[in-house]
Amino acid sequence: MHKLDLHGVRHQDVKVLVEDFVYMNQNEFPLEIICGNSEKMIKLVNEVMSHHKVDTHMFRYGVIVARGWR
């Protein structure tokens, strides 16, 4: 599974990084995005995924798995 670790990433850079990661790996679902314990980071990632209609699930706090297009 492809992983994107957002530890150390600025909130302002999340949107572009997550969009690029999803589109570069769109044929490789599921994808894992590690947000850590930041509620703001989790919210930002979920907003990007919702906007692009990507189905997600948080199996444990701070780790979002993109399962595919809705």
N, C-alpha and C positions, 0 to 999 in steps of 0.2 A: 504494500500500500504506500502510495506517495504521501509524504508529510511536509507540511509547512509549519515551522516553529516561529511564532511571532514574539517570542521573548526578546526584549531589547528593541523592538520596532516601535517607532513613534505612532501615536494614534492617527496623525494626519496622513501617514503612509499606508495604512491598513487597506483602504479601499482598492488602491491600484495593485498592491501585492496580492491580495486575495483574488481579485478579478483575473489577473495574469495567471496565477497558479491554477485556477479552475479551468480557464480556457486552454492553457498549455497542456493540461492533463485530462481533458474532457472525455477521452476514450479510455481512461484508466480508473473510473469510479470503482470502489469508494476511495475518497481522499480524506486525509486526516489533517485538521488544522488545530494546532496547539496554541491556545490563547493564554494559558496560565490562569491565575486567580483574579485577574482584572475584570470586574463586571463591565466596565466600559469597553474593553477589547472584545469580550463576548458579544456585547450588544452591537458593536460595529460590524463584526463578522456576520452576525445573523441578519443585519440590515442588508449587507451586500448579497448574501445568499437569497434572501427574500426577493430583492429587486431583480435578480437574475433567474428567479424561479428554480432554485436548486433545493432539493429535498435534503434536510439535515436532521441529525439526531445527536444529542449530547449524551454519550454513554457514561461519561464521568465528568465532573465539574471541570471546565477549562479545556476540554477536548471535544471539538465538534467534528463529526464525520459527515462529509457530503456524500450522499448515496446516489445521486443522479438528478436528471432534470425532472421537474414536475410536469 
